[in-house]
């Protein structure tokens, strides 16, 4: 029986494994982390008081379905270190040793009929923009920090005080639409997730005042009126602006251009930087092994002679589209293996 090698066990990778299983095709999921699930493992549920359709729960459901299948084998803490094309598909060599850190022998060679790449993405590190002073002030957090805190603790507190924030500034497009930092594109999913986080914070404490700074409103789900509706709530301000700087202090401040073109500076209990999506750090190495040329922005092409890519390693997208791409990649892999040799 021909198998499919899936590199990466996040939302797209597990969706591909689950779909292949439904088609009666075996797969081997290889992930460098200690557990599968990828970035969605750190996302919080925003379903208070009702479901916000943030898709955070969908990858968990898909992962459980895939792990129950006898046709899905999962290998964690492991990397692909060699790939060779063969008449009947590919031979892949795996290693459980971090590259260059030990002399342990590689695992046995795997022979597979097709490969699906689903290695996810990395988020922009706000330290790369000195104007944000991220890392210098503990009350300036990334959206990833906020997700992790809510997922782990069930609530968000101001790190310096341990109390719930009364005022929160949310700054969009951090590390997106920024040519100087190598990301001239829109990260697509940030509007959706940042607004749902803001609504979640308000649902947990309706007294929390939110100031939402944005450049352009590009909702992934097409709900263009959602931000305007949110702006109509008491205690919510929506300002079309890209702040020039965040300032550390006893309370972090945001410096921005006010509607009258004057420079405004305002303090908040907490500042959240909505960080964008960048190509995965392992993309150049893996692309070289696979004999694939990355796109001009550093993302994988969706198809290359029996090698298919899905999820955010092909470009920015939300969880739902990542899952859909994983399912599609499984279909392409199945069709490829059915072609006469």
Helices and strands as residue ranges (DSSP letters): E 3-7, H 11-22, E 26-31, G 38-42, H 58-68, E 72-76, E 79-86, E 89-95, E 109-112, E 114-117, E 121-123, G 126-128, G 130-132, E 140-142, H 143-153, E 167-174, G 179-181, H 190-204, E 209-214, H 226-231, E 236-240, E 245-247, E 253-257, E 263-267, E 270-275, E 277-279, H 283-290, E 303-304, E 307-309, G 311-314, H 319-338
